[in-house]
Amino acid sequence: MSNVSRVKSKQFVQGTHDSKISANGTATSLVIDDGGPWINAQTVTVSSLAGNNSGINFVVVGTDENGAAQTGAATSGPTAGATKSMPDLWLSVTSITASGPIVTDIEAGVTAGATTGTVFAGRTRIRGMAGSGAGAGHVNFKNSSTTGTTQHTEYTQAALIDPYIPDNGILFKDGCYIQATASAVVGISIFYDG
């Protein structure tokens, strides 16, 4: 079996997940449950479950759509029962901090992500994947970009996505790019050499 010690993971997310990043809480520094990294850049949302948090500013810190460090502009929070999109696109989130005491429970999530994205920009091998299907469709893994040759297609149903990939993985000489049918998956983790 080949050496797989440099295996990394990224998630491909489709659909809106109100508490994907942080479950509800009132701490001024939200507890990050799942901050990525994601394959497809996401819009981060902050939702107020009951009270008005519009007088509090929130700052998101993480990486931008190109993977560079990014700190978002301070943005006022949502009103009671509302969801507010934070500025910028994010591949990962390391912190979300409030400028003062949160009035009532806040949760952080993502809006529906793009149906495409780069798994890895250089030579890589896909070693495995696991996730959830949302219905009939497919996920294409292409060499390099959206116009590259399809190296693998995974057909989806409303069920677990967990295909067998041989030990040496699937080689992508010029990088791996993922492209999915809209609503084909809820989310999928891709394991790759990186």
C-alpha positions in Angstrom: 0.0 0.0 0.0 1.3 3.5 -0.8 2.1 6.1 1.7 -1.0 8.2 2.6 0.4 10.1 5.5 -0.2 13.5 3.7 -3.9 12.9 3.4 -6.0 16.0 4.0 -9.8 16.6 4.0 -12.1 19.3 2.7 -15.8 19.5 2.6 -18.1 20.2 -0.3 -21.3 21.9 1.1 -24.6 22.5 -0.7 -27.7 23.9 0.8 -28.3 26.3 3.7 -27.1 25.2 7.1 -28.0 27.7 9.8 -25.9 26.1 12.6 -23.1 24.5 10.4 -20.3 26.6 11.9 -21.6 27.2 15.5 -24.5 25.8 17.4 -26.6 28.3 19.4 -24.9 30.1 22.3 -24.5 33.5 24.0 -20.7 33.7 24.4 -19.1 36.8 22.7 -16.7 34.4 21.0 -18.8 31.7 19.3 -17.7 28.1 19.7 -16.6 26.9 16.2 -18.0 23.4 15.7 -17.2 23.1 11.9 -15.2 25.9 10.4 -14.1 24.0 7.2 -12.0 24.0 5.2 -14.6 23.9 2.4 -14.0 23.2 -1.2 -16.6 25.8 -2.4 -16.5 29.3 -1.0 -19.4 30.0 1.5 -21.3 33.0 2.6 -21.3 33.0 6.5 -24.6 33.7 8.2 -25.4 34.7 11.8 -28.9 34.0 13.1 -30.6 35.3 16.2 -33.1 32.8 17.6 -35.2 35.2 19.6 -33.7 38.5 20.8 -32.6 41.6 18.8 -28.8 41.5 18.3 -28.6 44.3 15.7 -26.8 46.6 18.2 -23.8 44.2 18.4 -21.1 43.9 15.7 -19.8 40.6 14.6 -16.3 39.9 13.0 -15.5 36.7 11.1 -11.9 35.6 10.8 -10.7 32.8 8.5 -9.5 32.3 4.9 -10.9 33.9 1.8 -12.0 32.1 -1.4 -8.3 31.8 -2.5 -7.2 30.4 0.9 -5.5 33.6 2.1 -6.0 34.9 5.6 -9.0 37.2 5.9 -10.8 39.3 8.6 -14.3 40.5 7.7 -15.5 44.0 8.4 -17.4 44.4 11.6 -21.1 43.9 10.8 -24.2 44.5 12.9 -26.0 41.4 14.0 -29.5 40.2 13.1 -32.8 41.3 14.6 -35.0 39.0 16.6 -35.7 35.7 14.7 -33.7 36.9 11.6 -30.6 35.7 9.8 -27.9 38.1 8.5 -25.3 37.3 5.9 -21.8 38.4 6.8 -19.5 40.1 4.2 -17.1 38.3 1.9 -16.8 34.6 0.9 -15.0 32.1 3.1 -13.2 28.8 2.6 -12.7 28.4 6.4 -13.7 30.1 9.6 -11.5 30.2 12.7 -13.5 32.6 14.8 -16.6 34.7 15.0 -16.5 37.4 17.7 -19.2 39.7 19.0 -18.4 43.3 20.2 -20.5 42.9 23.3 -22.8 40.6 25.3 -25.2 38.7 23.0 -28.8 39.4 23.9 -30.0 35.8 23.1 -28.8 32.7 21.5 -26.9 33.2 18.2 -25.9 30.5 15.7 -23.6 30.7 12.7 -24.0 28.8 9.5 -23.6 29.0 5.7 -25.9 29.8 2.8 -26.1 27.5 -0.2 -22.6 27.2 -1.7 -21.5 27.1 -5.3 -21.9 23.7 -7.0 -18.2 23.8 -8.1 -14.9 24.2 -6.4 -11.2 23.3 -6.3 -10.2 20.4 -4.1 -6.5 20.9 -4.7 -4.7 23.1 -7.2 -1.6 20.9 -7.8 -1.0 17.2 -8.6 -3.0 15.1 -6.2 -4.8 11.9 -5.6 -8.3 11.5 -4.3 -8.1 8.8 -1.6 -11.8 8.6 -0.5 -15.0 10.5 0.2 -18.0 10.2 2.5 -21.2 12.3 2.7 -24.9 12.4 2.1 -26.8 12.4 -1.1 -29.8 14.7 -1.5 -31.4 13.0 -4.5 -30.6 11.8 -8.0 -27.7 13.5 -9.6 -23.9 13.3 -9.9 -20.7 14.7 -8.7 -17.9 15.0 -11.3 -14.2 15.1 -10.3 -12.3 16.8 -13.1 -8.6 17.3 -13.8 -7.6 20.9 -13.3 -10.9 22.9 -13.9 -14.5 22.8 -15.0 -13.3 22.3 -18.6 -10.9 19.5 -17.6 -11.3 15.8 -18.3 -13.7 14.0 -15.9 -11.6 11.4 -14.0 -14.4 10.1 -11.8 -18.2 10.5 -11.5 -20.1 9.6 -8.4 -23.9 9.1 -8.9 -26.0 10.2 -6.0 -29.3 9.3 -4.4 -30.9 10.3 -1.1 -28.4 8.1 0.8 -24.9 7.8 2.1 -22.1 8.5 -0.4 -19.2 6.2 0.6 -17.6 4.6 -2.5 -14.7 2.3 -2.5 -11.6 3.9 -4.1 -8.6 1.6 -4.6 -5.5 2.1 -2.4 -3.6 4.2 -4.9 -6.5 6.6 -5.2 -7.5 8.6 -8.4 -4.7 10.6 -9.9 -5.3 14.2 -11.0 -2.1 15.5 -12.7 -3.1 19.1 -12.8 -5.3 19.4 -9.7 -8.7 18.3 -8.8 -11.9 20.2 -9.4 -15.4 19.2 -8.2 -18.6 19.9 -10.1 -22.0 18.7 -8.8 -25.6 18.6 -10.1 -27.5 21.3 -8.2 -29.0 19.6 -5.0 -27.2 16.3 -5.7 -25.5 16.3 -2.3 -26.1 17.8 1.1 -22.4 17.6 2.0 -19.4 15.4 1.2 -15.9 15.2 2.7 -13.1 14.6 0.1 -9.9 13.0 1.3 -6.9 13.9 -0.9 -3.1 14.1 -1.0 -2.0 17.7 -0.1 
